[in-house]
């Protein structure tokens, strides 16, 4: 168990990759529909809330809990019965995130570059690889991510730079054409993605050293940057109305990239970015769900992960249309995910406050 630890920078890199697939890809269509041209301002304001509220809150909780395993800390503070209920909800939340990510990525793969491949083959391949990575432990996830992430970043810089001739940043203005409410709706969409900096809490006991403010700040800023880069590119290239009608605006930006007249269709490079983000995100989600259930040990993982992978594959094959899935993301995941993670962090905050008072009383 002690060998399955990672450095704080390694943890930050994992969260950048995991949060990147959500903030850079998944929420962009919903954000554009909710806020339109004002979406980029929604990201800046939600980012300010994240940096001013979320990160100090997370640091406070980590300090007061002394970076104990959350399941053990909750059991001591809430009792066995209530803590099992809370950790069960958290595990269900992460398993739901795994399904949403798998469904989104396999749907994109089927539409973009594997239209003739049966969906069961795509889904089963994802589930097997993800289960193998999650079963190897958090340290293996961190090592794999350390290899994959630099190339993801290079490709991101490449597509952003290559599309500069197509961008017209005058399309970002004017703002507030429909009042302030679209911007507020956009902040809710952005908030669910930026709040994932709190994932530090779920493996804080696996960190080799005490968490400091700088790594959390780096993750927070990177999540903001990842959201803004994809969003600004979509609006500046396609305009707010056209980009809002797209299912995968980030992928459409890749389709514009060419090397002169001889090398076109470089969008195949986006496959690497999508798959890396999905593999790390779902593997980490599996690992956290197992840890919250007290099943993160090697023997427990070996017995439970095949069941989780089979469940993920079966649910990934459910006949959910792309329109219905988009409605699930927009109407359930965005508001529900933000409410759940905010409520859970508030619970931890109040428990941390009480912990401080008790410590003061004993002193």
N, C-alpha and C positions, 0 to 999 in steps of 0.2 A: 504493500500500500504506500509506504513512504517513497518508494522509487518512482511512483507515478506522479511526480511533481514537475512543475514548469516554472520558468522565470517570469517575472512580471512583464518584461518586453515581449516574451513569447506569447503570453496571454493577450497582450494588447494586439499583436499581429493576428491572432486567431479571431478576435472580435472585429477587426477591420475587414477581414475576408468574409466572415459570417454576416456581418451587417451590410457589407457591400452589395451582396446579391439582393438584399431587400431594398436598401435605400437607392441603389443605382439602377435597379431593374424593375422589381415587382411593384413598388408603390408609385412609380412615376406616372403611369396612365391614370390612376385614381387621383393623384395630386393635380394633374392637368385638368381633369374634368371638374374637380372641386373648386379650383382657384383660377384656372385659366392663366392669363398673362401675369396675374398677381402671385403665382405659385412660388416664384423665386424669393419674393419678399416674405412669404409664409415660412420658407426654409430658414431665412436669416433670423426671423423673430423666434421661431421655435428653437433654433440653435442657441440663441441668447438665453432662453429659458433653460435649456439643457446645461449650458456652461455655468449659469448662475444658481441653478436649483438642484438639478439631478446629480451633478458630480460632487458638490459639497455634501449632499444627502448620502450618497453612496460611501464616501470617505468616512462620514460620521458613523454609519452603521458598521462598516468594517472595523473601525477603531473600537467601538463599544462591544462588538461581538468577539473581539480579539481574533478575528479571522478563523473562528471555529467553523466546522461544517454546519451549514444552516439547519440540516435535519436534526442534529444533536442539540444545537442551541435552541431551536423551537421546542424540542421535546422537554428540555429543562425549564423553559419559560412558560409553555402553554399546557404541559401535561401530555401524556402519551396519546390519548384519544384525539384531542383537538389538533395536535401537531401532525398526526397521521392524515387527518382530513386535509389540512393545509398543504402538506407536502404532496399528497395525492392530486390535489388541484393543480399544483405547480407542474407535476409530472405530466398530467393531462394537457396542460397548456403547451409544454414543449413538444409533446407528441403531435399535437395539432399543428404546431409550426412546421414540424417535419413533413406532415402530409401536405400542407399548403405549398411548401417549397417544392416537394417532389412533383405535385400535380402541375405547378406552374412551369417547371423546367421540362418535364416530359411532354407537356402540351406544346411548348415552344420547339422542342426537338422534333416532335412529330410534324409540326407545320413547316419548319424551316429547312431541315436537312435530312430527315428520315421519314418522308411521307409514305414510303412503301414498306417500312418495317412494322410488324405487329406491335401494338402498344404493350402487350404482355412481355415481349422481349426487352423493350426499353426499360420498363418498370422493374422487371426482375433483375436486370443487370445493375441498375442503380441500387436496388435494395441489397444485393449481395456485396457489392463493393463498399457500401456505406456501413453495413454490419461488420465487415472485416476491419475497417478502419476504427470504428467505435469500439469494437472488441479488443483492439490493441492497446487501448487506454489513452488518457489525455496527453501523455508525453508523446505518443506516436502521432496523435493529431497535430500537436504543435510542431513536430519535426516535419511532417508532410506539408503543413502549411508554410513553414519556413522555406521550403523548396519551391512551392507553387506561387506564393504571393509576389515575389519580385517580378516574375514574368507577367503576372496579371497587371501589375502597376505599369510595366513598360508598354504593354499593349494598350492600356488605358490612355497613357500619354500619347501614344502613336495615333490612335483614332481621333483624339481631341485635336491634335496638331494637323493631321491630314485633312480634317474637315473645316479648317479655318477659312479657306476660300469660299465655302458655301454658307458661312454664317453672316447674318445681318443683325447685329445687336440692337438696332433701332426697333426691332420687333418686340423688345422687352418693355416698351413704353407705348402708350400712357398707362399709368396705374389707376386702379379704383374706378374703372369704367362702370362697374355694376355695384359700387359701394364697397363697404369694408367687409361685409359678411363672407364673400368668397375667400378672402385672405384668412379669416378665422377658420373656415372649414379646411383650408389648406394646412393650417397649423396643426389641426387634429391628425390629418394624414401623415404629416411629417413627424409628429410627436411619437407615434408608435414605432417608427424606425429609429429615431435618435435615442429613444429611451433604452435601447438595447445595450447602452454602455453599462447598465446595471447588471448585465450578465456576469460581470466580475464577481458579484456576490455569490454566485452559484458554484464557483470553484475557488473561492478565496482560500480555502483550507489546503488547496493544492499548490499554492504559490510558495516559492522558495524563500521569499523575503516579504517584508511588510509592503503593502501597496502604498504608493505615494500619489500625490496629486498630478504630477506630470504625465505618467502613462495614461491615466484616465482622461486628462486634457487632450492628449494626442489622439486617443480613440474618438473622443467627442468631436474634435475639429475635423478628423478624417471622415467621419460619418457625414458631417455637414458638407464637406467638400465633395464627397462622392455623390450626394444627392444633388447638389448645385451643378456639378459638371454635366451630368446627364440631362438635367432639367433645362439648363441654359442652352445646351446644344440643341435640344429638341425644339425649343421655342425659336431660337435664332436661325435654325435651318428651315423648319417646316411651318413656323408660325403657331400661335397658341391654339387656333381652331383645328387645323389639320393634325397637329401632334396629339391633341386630345382624342381624336378619333382612332388613333393607332393603338394596337394591342401591345406592341413591343417597340416603343420609340427608340430605346437604346440600340436595339438590333438594326432598326432602319438607318441609324447613323452609320453603322458599319457597312451597310450596303452601298453607301456613296463613295467609299474609299477605293481608289485605284492607283496603280503605278503606271502612269503614262497610258499608252495605247496597247501595251503588250501583257499587262498583268492586272486582271480585273477580278471581281468577286473575292475580295479579301475578307468577306464576312465569315469565312470558315474559321478565322482566327478568334472570332467571338465565342466559338464553341468551347475553347479552352477556358476563357473567363467564366462563362456560365457554369460549366461543369465543376471547376475548382470551387467556386463560391457555394454551389449546391452541396458538393461532397463534404466540405468543411462544416457548413451550417447544419446539415442533417446529422452528420456524425456527432457534432458537439451537442445537438439537441438530444440525441439518443443517450449520450453519456450523462448529461445533466439529469435527464428523466430517471435514469437508473440510479444515479447518486442520490437524488431526492427520495427515492424509494428504498434506499439502503442496499442496493444491488450492484454497486460499482466495483466490487472485488472481482478478481479474475475468474474465480469459479462461478460466481453469481452471473457475471456477464456472459460466460460461455453457455449457461443454461437459459438465460432470458433473451439475449439478443436475437437468436433465431426466431423466437416468437414475435418479437417486435418487428423484425424485418419482414416476416410473413404477413403480419397485420398491415404494415406499411404498403407492401406490394398489393395486397387484396384491396385495400381502400383506395389505392392509387388507380385501380382498374375500374372503380365504380363509374357508371355511365353518367358523369356530370358534364354537361355541355360547357363550352367555353364561356357562354353568356351567363349561365348559372354560377359558374365558378367565379366569374368577375363580380357577380352580385354578392357572393359569399364574402369575398375580400372587402368589397366596398361597404356593405351593410352590417357585417358581423365582425370580421377580423379587425378592421380599422378602429371602430369605436370600442368593441369588446376587448381587444388586446391592450389598448391604451388604458382602459378602465381597470383591467385586471392587474397589469404590472404596476400601475400607480397605486392601487389599493394595497397590493402586496408590499410595496416599498414603504408605504405609510404605516402598515402594520409593523414592519421591521423597525421603522423609525421610532414608533411609540415604545416598542419593546426595548430599543436601545436607550431611550430616555429613562425608562424605568430601571434598566441595568445600571445606569449612571447614578441614579438616586440611591439604589440599594448599596452600591459600592461606597457612596458617600456616607451612608448610614453606618456601615460596618467600620469605616475609618473612624 
